[in-house]
């Protein structure tokens, strides 16, 4: 349908925009209420007795046998696939560099399966990353969650070694007789990930010289990461030989870092060792991305919710499935980002050119609004968030892009 043949009154557009603004205001109010009730510390660090001392923020989960944020950390949007899991009692390899591995996998997703390996923060075990395991499995990926051998004392490097050991475990499932994943795994495509200390461990893992596992890593995802490198020859200004310099992170692999704007207020001892510092010290020759959550604390990326889950999912699809169509979506700054930086560059394809005139401008936005109002979308033209429908959310994306 040509724009010139569409007759829409200014009143109709006005009503539509007013409705849109009401929706935004309601959403903003809900977000603010949720935000100011967010926990600014790690409930997963507490035992059952300590958990009861922080009932304003934390609650004990009898199913997972651990302390969690009240409300369980928010609602994740699971994907289209049913999923199941394998435990060590069911034949999953028990790696020496980690504990209590659980492998979540999709049912009837597109083969072969790429994999994400996740390790938790200080004091947490494998189950504390179960939300992420289920989330990735529901979107068609294998996701293995592991715990450190010593939840309190294991270093960033020991946790990183656990991530590489878990890659070996997943690879063995590809050929293990009796495994429900026999012959289904892409053994060349892995993402290493983690939360807090686990997020920092994902960065350390990229630097370790384990050729067999390292050659299979295609990217990393660091969620509210902290990081520690000890080197008494380089870190001469620190009495504990701890610092962060670019040569420690010169690994050449893509990394997504999601950090909270206010994390340093909660754990000032990690000054200079946060996600923002990891991004700054990762060489610009690397493909890297920093999404800093406005007002976010150290738990702001602990669970797959909102823009956090969207960014991580697009990152996984881009790198594990090599779906280059997600590149443009990755470049869109989330609405709640206080900082958004990246070295990612997409090919010069004009994916936002709705009217096909070779230029991306307001005329594309007008056509998209008109098409949505008239439900006149051919082949999901303008489906910028790849949810198989073109609607108001795609209008928001194009509007943000034009600004």
Secondary structure, 3 states (H helix, E strand, C coil): CCHHHCCCCHHHHHHHHHHHHHHHHHHHHHHHHHHHCCCCCCHHHCCHHHHHCCCCCEEEECCCCEEEECCCCCCCCCCCCCEEEEEHHHCCCCCCCCEEEEEEEECCCCCCEEEEEEECCCCCCHHHHHHHHHHHHHCCCEEEEEECCCCCCCCHHHHHHHHHHHHHHHHHHHHCCCCCCCCCEEEEEEEEEEECHHHHHHHHHCCCCCHHHHCCEEEEEEECCECCEECCCCCCCCCCCEECCHHHHCCCCEEEEEEECCHHHHCHHHCCCEHHHHHHHCCCCCCEEEEEECCCCCCCCCCCCHHHHHHHHHHHHHHHCCCHHHHHHHCCCCCCEEEEEECCCCCCCCCCCCCCCCCCCHHHHHHHHHHHHCCCCCCCCCCCCCCCCCCHHHHHHHHHHHC
